[in-house]
Structure formats: C-alpha cells, structure tokens
Amino acid sequence: MKSELIIAVIIFVLLFFISAAFFIKQYMIKLTDRRISLYQSDLMEKHCQEVENMYRQTRGWRHDYHNHIQTMKAYLIMGNLDKLASYLNELDTDLTAVDTVIKTGNIMIDAVLNSKISLAKSRGITVDAKAIVPKNLSVSEIDLSLIIGNLMDNAMEACMKTEKNKRFIRVYIDILKGQLYIYVMNSTSGKLKKSGKLYLSTKNQKYHGFGLMRMDKVVDRYQGYVDRQDEEDVFVTEIMLPL
C-alpha cells in the first residue's frame, strides 16, 4: 500500500512538471510571437515614415521645378539672356549641392540607404555617406538590407537624444581585404547600457534589443565580424562580411 502511494505521488509530480513545461513553452512561443509582431509593426511604421518623407521631398522638388521654369521663361520673354545664363549657372550649382543620392552599385542597398538618409536629414541629422557595394554578392541582399537598416535606425535613435547641432551619422561601405566592410559612426548622449560586452537597445522595452539580435545572427551566419565601441558621445559599429 505504501509503495503504491509513493508511485502515485511520483506519477503526479511527473505529470505536474510535464504540464508546467508545456504551458511555459506555449507562453514563451506566444511571447516571442508578440515580440516579433511588435518589431514588424515598428519596421512598418519606419518604412511608412520613410516613404512619406520621400513623397514630401518629391512634392517639394516639383514645386521648385515649376518656379524655376517660370523664372527662366520670364527672363527669356524679356530677352535678358545674361540673367537667364546666370540663373541657369546658379541652378546648376544648387542642384549639385543638394544631390545627395547614394549610388552604391546595388539597387536594393541604394533604396535602403537613400530612404534612411532622407529620413535622417528630415530629422535634422547631418549625414556623410560613401558606399560601394558589388552587384553580385555572396551575402543575401535581404540580409544586407537588414543589417544596414538596423544600423541606420539605431544611429538615428541615438542622434535624436543629442542636441540638435550635434546630431550626425557617418557611413562608409566598401570592399576591404576581400570582405565587405560596413562602418557607421553616430553621435550619442550619455553612457550606453551594456550587459557584459553586449550593448542594449534603447528602444521600446517590448522588443528590447530584437534588432541587434537579428543583426548579430546574420553576421554569425556568414562567419563575419562585428565590433561596437562608444567613447566621448560617439558610437561606432564595424562589420566585416566575407565575400
């Protein structure tokens, strides 16, 4: 009788732990799904902001273009060719100065970089970018877009916490020693949070560090290298991906 009771207790305990493990697993799956959903919603919101900003710029260019045409037509009607020539020269200089479109050599990366740079500038962030990316990559364009997109998002996030006149992002992408080298420097404010050697995201806690984790997983998958450093209100990320 005593042995049967012990067996019954053991079976009960085993069933309890099995049930508990099952419910914990289900909870973790739901929690992860929720984090992914929130993260995707955040990405969609950023994408909408970028598209809206590009449309705003396009409308501005159309408005300016119309005004320029009217001014040149007026000079032409008045027969003032000297004024027209001077205006055209000024316009040419002005267009050269505002032409900030990055042409890396890779269409998808061009789209990501230019949309992020456009959004950064609309937020009063000075951007200095130089990028060269081969058309044919061993690295997936989607994975590379994820890395660059996250780097730019994190850089903008940090810049918005600094004084307006101190906001800047520097981007450099090129081939270095047979590898794709990605360098992003941005202004930051205060001491960044770390867990061991890992930097923690300052974004919404509901998907805390999710972008950083995805980025690091991509780098690991290609057996690449990532290094992050911060000093004197500046944060730098360097990534090397084998080609």
Rosetta blueprint (number, residue, H / E / L):
1 M L
2 K H
3 S H
4 E H
5 L H
6 I H
7 I H
8 A H
9 V H
10 I H
11 I H
12 F H
13 V H
14 L H
15 L H
16 F H
17 F H
18 I H
19 S H
20 A H
21 A H
22 F H
23 F H
24 I H
25 K H
26 Q H
27 Y H
28 M H
29 I H
30 K H
31 L H
32 T H
33 D H
34 R H
35 R H
36 I H
37 S H
38 L H
39 Y H
40 Q H
41 S H
42 D H
43 L H
44 M H
45 E H
46 K H
47 H H
48 C H
49 Q H
50 E H
51 V H
52 E H
53 N H
54 M H
55 Y H
56 R H
57 Q H
58 T H
59 R H
60 G H
61 W H
62 R H
63 H H
64 D H
65 Y H
66 H H
67 N H
68 H H
69 I H
70 Q H
71 T H
72 M H
73 K H
74 A H
75 Y H
76 L H
77 I H
78 M L
79 G L
80 N L
81 L H
82 D H
83 K H
84 L H
85 A H
86 S H
87 Y H
88 L H
89 N H
90 E H
91 L H
92 D H
93 T H
94 D H
95 L H
96 T H
97 A H
98 V H
99 D L
100 T L
101 V L
102 I L
103 K L
104 T L
105 G L
106 N L
107 I H
108 M H
109 I H
110 D H
111 A H
112 V H
113 L H
114 N H
115 S H
116 K H
117 I H
118 S H
119 L H
120 A H
121 K H
122 S H
123 R L
124 G L
125 I L
126 T E
127 V E
128 D E
129 A E
130 K E
131 A E
132 I L
133 V L
134 P L
135 K L
136 N L
137 L L
138 S L
139 V L
140 S L
141 E H
142 I H
143 D H
144 L H
145 S H
146 L H
147 I H
148 I H
149 G H
150 N H
151 L H
152 M H
153 D H
154 N H
155 A H
156 M H
157 E H
158 A H
159 C H
160 M L
161 K L
162 T L
163 E L
164 K H
165 N H
166 K H
167 R L
168 F E
169 I E
170 R E
171 V E
172 Y E
173 I E
174 D E
175 I E
176 L E
177 K L
178 G L
179 Q E
180 L E
181 Y E
182 I E
183 Y E
184 V E
185 M E
186 N E
187 S E
188 T L
189 S L
190 G L
191 K L
192 L L
193 K L
194 K E
195 S E
196 G L
197 K L
198 L E
199 Y E
200 L L
201 S L
202 T L
203 K L
204 N L
205 Q H
206 K H
207 Y H
208 H L
209 G L
210 F H
211 G H
212 L H
213 M H
214 R H
215 M H
216 D H
217 K H
218 V H
219 V H
220 D H
221 R H
222 Y L
223 Q L
224 G L
225 Y E
226 V E
227 D E
228 R E
229 Q E
230 D E
231 E E
232 E L
233 D L
234 V E
235 F E
236 V E
237 T E
238 E E
239 I E
240 M E
241 L E
242 P E
243 L L
